[in-house]
Amino acid sequence: MLQFNLDAIIVKTASLGLEPSKHLGKHLSQFAHTLFPVLNDRFGFHECGEGGEYETLVLDCPRYRKRLILDHVVLDFDPQAPSGIGTTGALHVRSWHTEPKEEDCFDTILHQKENEIDSNKNKSDDDPNSLFIVKSILTLPPILTPTKLPSSARIISKVSSNVGGIQCASLVVVSNATDTETAMRTALQYLPPPECCFYAHLYLSNMHDFAAANKAYANHFKNCRPPPSRVCLGLAQSTTASNTIEIAIDVDCCNSQRREALHVRSISHWAPVCIGPYCQANTIASSFVFVAGQIPLESATMKIVPLPAQENVKKCLDHCSAVLDCTQSRIENSLFFILYLSHSLSPLEEYHALPSRIPTIILSVPSLPMNASHELQLAALTHQAARLAKRYLCINIGPVQIAATVVTASFCAATLAVSNNDITALRDLITAANTLLKEVAGLRYEHWVRFRLFHKEPDRQYMVNDQLARMFAEINTDVAPAVSVIPVLNLWCPSFTAGVVPAAPPSFVALIFACDLQALDVHLWMHRGR
């Protein structure tokens, strides 16, 4: 901790070798590497004070926004007690105040430690000087800027900040090429390194091209063990789009040391085998489980049996539940649901098959893998992370209806819906999301890593993209979430307080995602053993 500029003073002594008159009020850094090792050798003194040898008060550390200044303290001990017997003493704070300090010192120190690690890559992960918080750092090369592309191809790419420990990238390739595999390879070369990716969203303009796209995708991730989890669906097409191939790829990334994957490749009654080069789930920082999209397959036969809509959704839920059971989680810990339908009818039956209170988006899309009628995507907390304070919210900020899951100032996932069909509604969505993160979730703008917008007017696709880019640039030209704009046939964003599907679907629905893995590590450490 001292390596990260933690400044603490001793406020209680209760050990042989510590004298209240000498050591109370002194800074921990004065003794950590000199006196404490000597006392450990002589008396079995625990250098971290875990045996009650001493207590400390932290005056400053990288996570503090202000420095603590003690104005008046009182020392409490028996001055007549003989020395050398481990007399107990305490320091009592009577008055104090805070002083501002440099706002971004925490990130500065993290980058300093990151550079130290990079300069000594042969160092063992078991080295005692390697602190857990260092492993939260995410280092990704920037997404490549397209320089030599076929004249028939156009790329739109966006990448989020990595302040929170998770980084997201969005990429769209529009090509006049007739070879889907080639177009897919073109797109994939501009993604972050495969080993960093833990989840991929693959959107195709024509699901008939799935086999060719999947071949290029498999080749890209062939050396990545385990591969990322994935969801795949067809995009709604513009009336002006003809003889073009459009591929959109979103990837979510983190430090590979911080992810664990569930990848079962044998057929059983447990859950469906993945029908592509991906795994059933990825767990990030021992806290968040991102489950691959599940369609209503019969696990033992890998075939789809026609069932009523509600039964199909229940089967998707059963598959997700089986996966979560193997990743130390459960459906009740879910953070959000996205249910994809291959029809445009009112999803009343499907909605009532889903657990209540979880922020939910229901989307009608042109097609799904294996011509499935439904596909369910979700993320959930592990049992360990579920011990933290979790809130489900349903609020309005201006004209925007929000359903959100907030976890102790370290994570927020939310659905935002607005009925206004005008392009200015996008500004309402961004403003509401920013307000939610700052004032409700306790997160900073830099922690916002994903803004995925669903809309039902594909003819306005590029105009929406341009408007969003301009609006985010007005907030911060250097940092913004990864933005992806996904055209669908229809969309619904049910209010879990009302428990109904609105009769009039909204015009725009957004899913946002923000996190701070460093803060999460601290909260989990504080709740250990509870």
Solvent accessible surface area in square Angstrom, and as a share of the most:
residue,aa,sasa,rsa
1,M,132,0.59
2,L,45,0.23
3,Q,85,0.38
4,F,14,0.06
5,N,99,0.51
6,L,29,0.14
7,D,49,0.25
8,A,2,0.01
9,I,8,0.04
10,I,0,0.00
11,V,25,0.14
12,K,83,0.35
13,T,0,0.00
14,A,40,0.31
15,S,15,0.10
16,L,78,0.39
17,G,26,0.25
18,L,0,0.00
19,E,28,0.13
20,P,5,0.03
21,S,77,0.49
22,K,132,0.56
23,H,17,0.08
24,L,9,0.05
25,G,28,0.27
26,K,77,0.32
27,H,69,0.31
28,L,19,0.10
29,S,70,0.45
30,Q,91,0.41
31,F,25,0.10
32,A,19,0.15
33,H,147,0.66
34,T,88,0.51
35,L,45,0.23
36,F,1,0.01
37,P,45,0.28
38,V,75,0.43
39,L,4,0.02
40,N,58,0.30
41,D,123,0.64
42,R,168,0.61
43,F,82,0.34
44,G,60,0.58
45,F,4,0.02
46,H,79,0.35
47,E,70,0.32
48,C,91,0.55
49,G,11,0.10
50,E,125,0.56
51,G,62,0.60
52,G,36,0.34
53,E,21,0.10
54,Y,13,0.05
55,E,85,0.38
56,T,51,0.30
57,L,54,0.27
58,V,42,0.24
59,L,21,0.10
60,D,18,0.09
61,C,18,0.11
62,P,10,0.06
63,R,74,0.27
64,Y,79,0.30
65,R,107,0.39
66,K,109,0.46
67,R,88,0.32
68,L,32,0.16
69,I,51,0.26
70,L,42,0.21
71,D,82,0.42
72,H,99,0.44
73,V,56,0.32
74,V,56,0.32
75,L,81,0.40
76,D,78,0.41
77,F,61,0.25
78,D,76,0.39
79,P,101,0.64
80,Q,154,0.69
81,A,29,0.23
82,P,88,0.56
83,S,89,0.58
84,G,48,0.47
85,I,103,0.52
86,G,17,0.16
87,T,23,0.13
88,T,76,0.44
89,G,1,0.01
90,A,23,0.18
91,L,16,0.08
92,H,68,0.31
93,V,54,0.31
94,R,144,0.53
95,S,47,0.30
96,W,149,0.52
97,H,72,0.32
98,T,59,0.35
99,E,72,0.32
100,P,106,0.66
101,K,35,0.15
102,E,122,0.55
103,E,114,0.51
104,D,66,0.34
105,C,24,0.14
106,F,16,0.07
107,D,25,0.13
108,T,60,0.35
109,I,14,0.07
110,L,10,0.05
111,H,94,0.42
112,Q,96,0.43
113,K,22,0.09
114,E,21,0.09
115,N,97,0.50
116,E,93,0.42
117,I,77,0.39
118,D,67,0.35
119,S,96,0.62
120,N,69,0.35
121,K,156,0.66
122,N,152,0.78
123,K,88,0.37
124,S,66,0.43
125,D,87,0.45
126,D,129,0.67
127,D,34,0.17
128,P,121,0.76
129,N,82,0.42
130,S,40,0.26
131,L,42,0.21
132,F,106,0.44
133,I,19,0.10
134,V,9,0.05
135,K,68,0.29
136,S,0,0.00
137,I,17,0.09
138,L,5,0.03
139,T,82,0.47
140,L,23,0.11
141,P,74,0.47
142,P,112,0.71
143,I,25,0.13
144,L,107,0.53
145,T,105,0.61
146,P,39,0.25
147,T,119,0.69
148,K,188,0.80
149,L,51,0.26
150,P,76,0.48
151,S,126,0.81
152,S,39,0.25
153,A,18,0.14
154,R,115,0.42
155,I,26,0.13
156,I,36,0.18
157,S,42,0.27
158,K,42,0.18
159,V,62,0.36
160,S,5,0.03
161,S,17,0.11
162,N,46,0.24
163,V,40,0.23
164,G,0,0.00
165,G,1,0.01
166,I,0,0.00
167,Q,20,0.09
168,C,0,0.00
169,A,0,0.00
170,S,5,0.03
171,L,1,0.00
172,V,15,0.09
173,V,1,0.00
174,V,27,0.15
175,S,6,0.04
176,N,89,0.46
177,A,34,0.26
178,T,137,0.80
179,D,70,0.36
180,T,9,0.05
181,E,38,0.17
182,T,51,0.30
183,A,4,0.03
184,M,0,0.00
185,R,114,0.42
186,T,15,0.09
187,A,1,0.00
188,L,4,0.02
189,Q,98,0.44
190,Y,15,0.06
191,L,18,0.09
192,P,6,0.04
193,P,36,0.23
194,P,34,0.21
195,E,92,0.41
196,C,16,0.10
197,C,0,0.00
198,F,1,0.00
199,Y,3,0.01
200,A,0,0.00
201,H,4,0.02
202,L,0,0.00
203,Y,0,0.00
204,L,2,0.01
205,S,19,0.12
206,N,66,0.34
207,M,27,0.12
208,H,169,0.75
209,D,39,0.20
210,F,37,0.15
211,A,78,0.60
212,A,35,0.27
213,A,0,0.00
214,N,26,0.13
215,K,128,0.54
216,A,3,0.02
217,Y,1,0.00
218,A,35,0.27
219,N,79,0.40
220,H,49,0.22
221,F,3,0.01
222,K,109,0.46
223,N,132,0.68
224,C,6,0.03
225,R,161,0.59
226,P,44,0.27
227,P,5,0.03
228,P,0,0.00
229,S,0,0.00
230,R,6,0.02
231,V,1,0.01
232,C,4,0.03
233,L,1,0.00
234,G,1,0.01
235,L,3,0.02
236,A,4,0.03
237,Q,71,0.32
238,S,25,0.16
239,T,121,0.70
240,T,117,0.68
241,A,41,0.32
242,S,76,0.49
243,N,144,0.74
244,T,46,0.27
245,I,16,0.08
246,E,25,0.11
247,I,1,0.01
248,A,4,0.03
249,I,1,0.01
250,D,1,0.01
251,V,0,0.00
252,D,15,0.08
253,C,1,0.00
254,C,0,0.00
255,N,36,0.18
256,S,58,0.38
257,Q,104,0.46
258,R,40,0.15
259,R,25,0.09
260,E,115,0.51
261,A,39,0.31
262,L,32,0.16
263,H,52,0.23
264,V,46,0.27
265,R,166,0.61
266,S,69,0.45
267,I,108,0.55
268,S,42,0.27
269,H,162,0.72
270,W,72,0.25
271,A,2,0.01
272,P,9,0.06
273,V,26,0.15
274,C,20,0.12
275,I,51,0.26
276,G,19,0.19
277,P,33,0.21
278,Y,20,0.08
279,C,0,0.00
280,Q,1,0.01
281,A,0,0.00
282,N,0,0.00
283,T,15,0.08
284,I,0,0.00
285,A,5,0.04
286,S,54,0.35
287,S,0,0.00
288,F,0,0.00
289,V,0,0.00
290,F,14,0.06
291,V,0,0.00
292,A,1,0.00
293,G,10,0.10
294,Q,11,0.05
295,I,11,0.05
296,P,2,0.01
297,L,4,0.02
298,E,55,0.24
299,S,12,0.07
300,A,41,0.31
301,T,81,0.47
302,M,34,0.15
303,K,136,0.58
304,I,55,0.28
305,V,70,0.40
306,P,125,0.79
307,L,66,0.33
308,P,85,0.53
309,A,27,0.21
310,Q,60,0.27
311,E,80,0.36
312,N,9,0.05
313,V,0,0.00
314,K,89,0.38
315,K,41,0.17
316,C,0,0.00
317,L,19,0.09
318,D,91,0.47
319,H,11,0.05
320,C,0,0.00
321,S,36,0.23
322,A,19,0.14
323,V,0,0.00
324,L,0,0.00
325,D,95,0.49
326,C,68,0.41
327,T,17,0.10
328,Q,122,0.54
329,S,2,0.01
330,R,123,0.45
331,I,21,0.11
332,E,107,0.48
333,N,6,0.03
334,S,0,0.00
335,L,0,0.00
336,F,11,0.05
337,F,0,0.00
338,I,1,0.00
339,L,0,0.00
340,Y,0,0.00
341,L,0,0.00
342,S,44,0.29
343,H,51,0.23
344,S,61,0.39
345,L,131,0.65
346,S,79,0.51
347,P,0,0.00
348,L,91,0.45
349,E,97,0.43
350,E,3,0.01
351,Y,20,0.08
352,H,103,0.46
353,A,13,0.10
354,L,14,0.07
355,P,47,0.29
356,S,85,0.55
357,R,123,0.45
358,I,10,0.05
359,P,0,0.00
360,T,6,0.03
361,I,0,0.00
362,I,0,0.00
363,L,0,0.00
364,S,0,0.00
365,V,0,0.00
366,P,58,0.37
367,S,27,0.17
368,L,3,0.01
369,P,9,0.06
370,M,93,0.41
371,N,141,0.72
372,A,1,0.00
373,S,35,0.23
374,H,3,0.02
375,E,5,0.02
376,L,0,0.00
377,Q,7,0.03
378,L,2,0.01
379,A,0,0.00
380,A,0,0.00
381,L,0,0.00
382,T,6,0.03
383,H,84,0.38
384,Q,71,0.32
385,A,0,0.00
386,A,33,0.26
387,R,103,0.37
388,L,6,0.03
389,A,69,0.53
390,K,59,0.25
391,R,114,0.42
392,Y,40,0.15
393,L,32,0.16
394,C,36,0.21
395,I,58,0.29
396,N,110,0.57
397,I,39,0.20
398,G,64,0.62
399,P,88,0.55
400,V,0,0.00
401,Q,61,0.27
402,I,0,0.00
403,A,6,0.04
404,A,0,0.00
405,T,0,0.00
406,V,2,0.01
407,V,0,0.00
408,T,36,0.21
409,A,46,0.35
410,S,1,0.00
411,F,0,0.00
412,C,0,0.00
413,A,1,0.00
414,A,0,0.00
415,T,0,0.00
416,L,0,0.00
417,A,9,0.07
418,V,4,0.02
419,S,89,0.57
420,N,64,0.33
421,N,79,0.40
422,D,72,0.37
423,I,33,0.17
424,T,79,0.46
425,A,0,0.00
426,L,0,0.00
427,R,113,0.41
428,D,47,0.25
429,L,0,0.00
430,I,6,0.03
431,T,78,0.45
432,A,2,0.01
433,A,0,0.00
434,N,42,0.21
435,T,38,0.22
436,L,0,0.00
437,L,1,0.01
438,K,149,0.63
439,E,132,0.59
440,V,42,0.24
441,A,3,0.02
442,G,50,0.49
443,L,4,0.02
444,R,48,0.17
445,Y,30,0.12
446,E,43,0.19
447,H,8,0.04
448,W,0,0.00
449,V,0,0.00
450,R,6,0.02
451,F,0,0.00
452,R,7,0.02
453,L,0,0.00
454,F,0,0.00
455,H,3,0.01
456,K,66,0.28
457,E,56,0.25
458,P,27,0.17
459,D,88,0.46
460,R,46,0.17
461,Q,9,0.04
462,Y,75,0.29
463,M,89,0.40
464,V,0,0.00
465,N,8,0.04
466,D,81,0.42
467,Q,46,0.20
468,L,0,0.00
469,A,50,0.39
470,R,127,0.46
471,M,10,0.04
472,F,6,0.03
473,A,47,0.36
474,E,107,0.48
475,I,73,0.37
476,N,52,0.27
477,T,119,0.69
478,D,131,0.68
479,V,31,0.18
480,A,28,0.22
481,P,3,0.02
482,A,0,0.00
483,V,7,0.04
484,S,6,0.04
485,V,6,0.03
486,I,1,0.01
487,P,6,0.03
488,V,1,0.01
489,L,86,0.43
490,N,31,0.16
491,L,0,0.00
492,W,10,0.04
493,C,5,0.03
494,P,4,0.03
495,S,11,0.07
496,F,22,0.09
497,T,97,0.56
498,A,65,0.50
499,G,28,0.26
500,V,80,0.46
501,V,19,0.11
502,P,46,0.29
503,A,111,0.86
504,A,80,0.62
505,P,38,0.24
506,P,12,0.08
507,S,13,0.08
508,F,2,0.01
509,V,0,0.00
510,A,0,0.00
511,L,5,0.03
512,I,0,0.00
513,F,16,0.07
514,A,0,0.00
515,C,0,0.00
516,D,4,0.02
517,L,1,0.00
518,Q,4,0.02
519,A,6,0.04
520,L,1,0.00
521,D,10,0.05
522,V,42,0.24
523,H,37,0.17
524,L,20,0.10
525,W,140,0.49
526,M,101,0.45
527,H,38,0.17
528,R,132,0.48
529,G,86,0.82
530,R,183,0.67
